[in-house]
């Protein structure tokens, strides 16, 4: 997977029927389209699983096509890491993502992913727009599959066979988001490991909540992991950038603990060394960050820990960076936070450890306990 630096330039969000209207979306896309037409640049348009997102995306695709822009429309809801991967493969020069990422169900939005020097903006166009039929009456012709190439990149990123050949059970909560079906597709058939997905059916209202793991109690996932004696559970955010990890006892790992477990695994099995950016432990965490404990962990793993708030510091290319919301950056593979990749690495860590995640957690907690 590529590490080409392509930032999320702008994001615009608003509440449905208040400020978020088809007219507002079209005006913002029209500003992008005018610049792209002058540059003869290509645009990828993608969408998430939110209410009307696919129809909004199709309308924007027709608008940009009418402006003279070469447009490709995703053929299914796509996670943000898959969009970044497609852009890294140079299939387009930028992307418009009809999404409010992991915000509550009543919020919609539009994201612009492009190079710093592109000159693009989501400022609304002021000129009158041509009338449009909504919803579109015919499908857009130039569609593209973003999910399959992204899954292929994940298959090359880690040792899936090390997971599949062991009798392991993992629960995955897709939170009705864009990663639904991906873990089971990656595990495939014929292996001994089982990935059981929940909340994978489309729900544009996200059960009237937010598709964000740390804004949900995850009661069903925690109960299933605890009562089935499975090896771990993973909840994936709606846009695929964040995750929460549930240990075999049914407890959600604190992001500080999760980031250190993940960093230790990539150090041992993927030979990664460098910077780890982790949020400070929560007040309820059993881990403490005395200098002696931090120094011992750093020396044992060949890493340097930096405690930070919610900034991923992608420009510094940390080995692992995690926020309190569970957004996880693994700069060896991508500059876009990727919760699905991080979740698969946790599965790999459980498979590589004789005692599974339970033993890994116990070892780490003994190192950092007060």
Buried (B, 14 or more C-beta within 10 A) or exposed (E): BBBBEBBBBBBBBBEBEEEBEBEBBBBBBBBBBBBBBEBEBBBBBBBBBBBBBBBBBBBBBBBBBBBEBBBBBBBBBBBBBBBBBBBBEEBBBBBBBBBBBBBBBBBBBBBBBBBEEBEBBBEBBEEEEEEBEEEBEEEBEEBBBBBEBBBEBBBEBBBBEBBBBBEBBBBBBBBBBBBBBBBBEBBEEEBEBBBBBBBBEEBEEBEEBBBBBBBBEBEBBBBBBBEBEBBBBBBBBBBBBBBBBBBBEBBBBBBBBBBBBBBBBBBBBBEBEBBBBBBBBEEEBBBEBEEEBBEEBBEEBBBBBEEBEEEBBBEEBBBBBBBBBBBBBBBBBBBBBBBBBBBBBBBBBBBBBEEBBBEBBEBBEEBBEE
